[in-house]
Amino acid sequence: MFDPGALFMNHQTDSISPPGRLLAARRLTLPWALWVFGLSTTLLLVGLWGRAVTVDDDVIARSTEAALSADLVTERVYDWIGSGLAATTRITDAEAEQVLEEVRAHPAAAGAIDTLIDDVVRALIAPPGADSSIDVAAALTPLVPEVVSELADQGLEVPVGAVEAAVENLDPVALDTGEAVSVGVVTDQARGVLTRGVVIAAVMLTVAAVAAVALSEERWPMVRSLATRVSFSALSFAALFRIGGWALDPDGGRSPLRQSGSILVESNLHVFLIVAAIAAAVAAAIWLVRRPLRQDSGVENGRILPKSTPESEAGGADDTSTQELVSV
């Protein structure tokens, strides 16, 4: 005799069977594993990019140079020269200032200032213990002929030796700012922190990826999906950093700090592109290898099914009847 209650009880028992609980636990855990994988991907990509920036001396130098206020440095240098001229040549401060205003337009003046700024940057990014003094006199010596010529044009007879003495008497500038604000020390410290961050992110990424693959019902498609995620994440970061660099400094230098930040953000974007290319290659390789298997076996509801054989076709009627009985 058919008992509906017994059928219901059997169905309820099956729904809470150990395989069902295991499947529910897998479905609950998999999203968390994927979330950790995504977080680890972000940390790893940013860490790799930052690590590449800290070892790029050219980028650090250009960013530091952009952060310096060129106008401030220039005014300080010309104040030094003007004070030296007034003290050694016995001309007035107004006459010295007028001479320097004319000297500013000469190419030699711009070259001397650029050399001086390069010396400042080199001293700022020098490693701890390196000589951080700047020989201002050596940098400004090429300006002596221009200053003498301009003094003569204005009717001021000043010996060349007096002008040379004014420049030579400029004391070297010692950048003794301490380790706390030294660009070289900060770069070394950042490199160490980022290296540890990259290692931790790589471990987290590996653990999360292994957990996601183990929890997935289709492991190879999951591996391909994870590789695709990494590839698109890397491309997204490359695009965002490029746009961020443009947004920080769209006109090539509205302010020193914005220009410095723009140089850093736009640098070393090849790190993202390399990671994206590697991840895309892994995903493409899995797709190419698995594609023949999918075509030979067939796919139903995302699962690869065995290819039909004459024996399976011969037993089709029995299988159908069995399926109908299970459905009832």
C-alpha positions, 0 to 999 in steps of 0.5 A: 500500500502506498504511504505518502507520509513514508515517502515524505519522510524518506525525502526529508531524510535524503535532503539532510543526508551527509552528502547534502550537508557537504554540498551546502558547506562547499557552496557556503565556503566557496564565495569566501575563498573567492573573496580572499582570492580577489583581495589577495590579487589586489594586494599582490598587484599593488605590492608588485607595482610598488616594489618595482617603483622603489627599485626604479632610481630614474622614477624616484629621481624625476619624482623628487625633482618634480616635488622640489619647487624650481622657483624657490630653488632659483630664487635662493640661488640668485639671492646667494649670488646677489649677496656675494656680488654686493659683498665682494665687488662693492656694488649696491644691492639694486645694481646686483639685482639688476645684473642678475635679472639680465643674467637669468635670460642666458642659457648658461644660467638655466643650465647652471640651475638645472645642474644644481637641482640635479645635485640636490636630487642626487643628494636627497635620494642617496643611500644612508651614509653617502655624502649629502653635501652640494658644491654650490660654487662648482655648479655656478662657476659657468655663470661667472663670464655671463655676470662679468659681461653683464656688469660691463654692459651696465658700465660697472667695472668689476674685475673678473677675480672679484666675481670669481671670488663671490662665487667661490665663497659660496659655502657647500650646502649639507643636507643633514636632514636625518634618516626620518625624511631622507628619500633614500632611507624612506625608499629602502624602508618602503622596499622592505615593507612592500617585499614582505607584503608581496610574499604575504599576498602571494601566500594568501593568493595560493591558499585561496586559489587551492581552496576555491579549486578544491571546493569547486565541482569543476576544477579546471574551469575554476582554474581558468576562471581564477586566471581570467580574474587575475588578468582582468584585474591587472588590466584594470589596475593598469588603466586606473593608474594611467587615468590617475596619472593623467588626473593628477597632472593633466597639464604636465605640472600644475603644482610640484606635488601633483606632478611628482605624484603623476610621475609615480602613478604613471610609472612601471605600468608594465608590471600590470601588463606582464601579470595580465599576459601571464594570467591570460596565457594560462586561461587560454591554455586551459581553454584550448586543452579542455576544448577537445574534451568538451567537444568529444564528451559533450556538456550538459549543465556545465558538466562534462558527460561521457561520450555515448557508446552503442552499449549505452544506447542499447540500454537507453530504454532501461535507463529511461525507465530507471530515471522515470522511477526515480522521478516518481 
